[in-house]
């Protein structure tokens, strides 16, 4: 009686690129759809490092200080009773 091993490939297809993770070979592949038609294949160590890099960049951009909408407080309406405004 042999073992039934199910290997899975996870794919995400975008407009200009396709991402694939092959569970059997433990590789992460990025393929370009247009132009160069190249691909990059990373083993699980480098794929994990790449994901950490992407997450750090996303967190850096997300946590960056936002620019204030109103630099001067002069343009802001103030009213103690909101019903008086209408």
Secondary structure as GFF3:
##gff-version 3
##sequence-region A 1 86
A	DSSP	beta_strand	9	13	.	.	.	ID=ss1
A	DSSP	beta_strand	17	22	.	.	.	ID=ss2
A	DSSP	beta_strand	27	32	.	.	.	ID=ss3
A	DSSP	beta_strand	39	43	.	.	.	ID=ss4
A	DSSP	alpha_helix	44	63	.	.	.	ID=ss5
A	DSSP	three_ten_helix	73	75	.	.	.	ID=ss6
A	DSSP	alpha_helix	82	85	.	.	.	ID=ss7
###
